[in-house]
């Protein structure tokens, strides 16, 4: 069954415009939240809420690796507060944001040593 949601291909900019909120994302797409949930279930095998959370955490990884502060990343990605970001990050990746950065930095250092 075809939906006018099929015309949307780049969901990431829409997520940013919606402030990572499922209801706002549905509004930008001119559909109900339930229609958006059905579409995401069919195409992403996820709910909009889970997809948006995972997107925010993935973008959080990238920002942290660019040297951004945890607090700045949390607010940029619209988490309630830095501790909420840290809890969600640790649940998803098994490491705190700072431990993740330290681990990635160490892995990068080791990879560079192996190339010499």
C-alpha angles and dihedrals in degrees: 000000000000122000132189084241087074089075091066110088106158106057098167097075089045090052090052092048090049092052089241090291118136094213092051090047090053089049092052088053092046094237136110120265088249092055089050090050091052091048093050091047091054099041106028101023087230142085119259089246094055093043091051092047092050091047091052092049092048090050088047090058091052094048093047091051088053087061099259119152119254092238093052092047092049093053095042090054091046101244114160091248139334093270091056089052091048093050093049092044092052092047090052101040104022092237135081114251092256093047089049092053091046091049093048091047091051092047090050091049092050092048090052091050091052091055094058 
